[in-house]
């Protein structure tokens, strides 16, 4: 009965209703906005005091003298402002949960359960994000739907289309043959080369596309060598690739949607921009360290049979064809435009679409190629829905509530404690939902925490973009896992087993890189 889709939908709604009808924490502090003349304070002095440090600012925070009393509520302050005929004054929650934020949490619980249980396709669930936000009065129509065509979503579409063009031009086949010639007949050497090569390559192409290219290259050799599904050799080969591609995706902004979401949310909430070059400077060293480490961990857990030898191919592919040269030139030019955004100022989505136009005009791609091979549901709805949900967490007030709730746990611990906590939490959460959604939901909470602690919020944006790369505990954790699992060469429990070892080790390496490299660069 629990597998029945209608039962699962009913349970999701039931969970939302529970959250909706739970008591709402009012909090003890409220921000008064628009009272530059401080006209409201004298009428509230009996019930509230001004928080120290706020006296010299246009806006100020009031703290209740008797928490829980009827006069210690946001509604009471708003009533006093209305009685004084001060309609321009707004009263916001600081450490309490606003009614809008509570409605958001009810929607969030429903959506998270639907993302995990999948009673309906994930793409439809992602579309429901915009619907629920409007129906529950959390956002207006434009706020709910605009993120579905956010520049980040367009940029991710560009990355997926570039992967399609590489495959069509034959460059992926050339890559596979090159790796085979370098590896010889050794299973171990071949797997290390292709996994590390495509793992680092996933920094400049989507990690799912990199994993798919590797598996298509790998499977014919496995079959020719007689490697049986569920053998230790098969597990080593088929798990090394998705783990390496997931870790390598952190290297540049185009490696995965989570990176662009982290950069976009940082700019949305703080105005700080991480450029394409900045991301490479900070995160590529972490990718270079964690990609081979991920493959080595899989090797230690599932040691391949050294007696198995891969077949050799004598076929020569010859020099680059005009189509391959044209594809490399256009994508290379686009990559240069991304790296030099600080010079020309055009958004990544604009220059990316310019590159796609070049591929079509140059005869590399046709519209049918894009239409037939593009995962439109993932690109538009899942990524866009995740951004819409994350932004709603911010403007509903739910993010600030959780930031003040968890801040005492890390207060005074500095950037490192905050980084470790956010990294571990992000790496765990991303196994239950898309890493884009995980980054979109966590960042609005931790950015205010960083500001309260006096930590550069850029650190946490980079932290989530990198830590959510380690979705290695569940098959549904990330697209590379799901792609590799779809060929049924290993069981879901096999992935979890090696993921339990890889996740803490890779997180430790990430923290080590951040503590040393970022310190050298002056970020921390």
Buried (B, 14 or more C-beta within 10 A) or exposed (E): EEEEEEEBBEBBBEBBEEBBEEEBBBBBBBBBEBBEEEEBBEBBEEBBEBBEEBEEEEEBBBBBBEEEEEBBBBEBBBEBBEEEEBEEBEBBBBBBBBBBBBBBBBBBBBBBBBBBBBBBEBBEBBBBBBEBBBEBEBBEEEBBBBBBBBBBBBBBBBBBBBBBBBBBBBBBBBBBBBBBEEBEBBBBBBBBBBBBBBBBBBBBBBBBBBBBBBBEBBBEBBEEBEBEEEBBBBBBBBBBBBBBBBBBBBBBBBBBBBBBBBBBBBEBBBEEEBBBBBBBBBBBBBBBBBBBBBBBBBBEBBEBEEEBEBEEBEEEBEEBBEBBEBBBEBBEEBBEBBBBBEEEEBBBBBBBBBBBEBBBEBEBBEEEBBEEBBBEBBBBBBBBBBBBBBBBBBBBBBBBBBBBBBBEEBEEBEBBBBBBBBBBBBBBBBBBBBBBBBBBBBBBBBBBBBBEBEBBBBBBBBBBBBBBBBBBBBBBBBBBBBBBBEBEBBBEEBBBBBBEBBBEBBBEBBBEBBBEBBEEEEBB
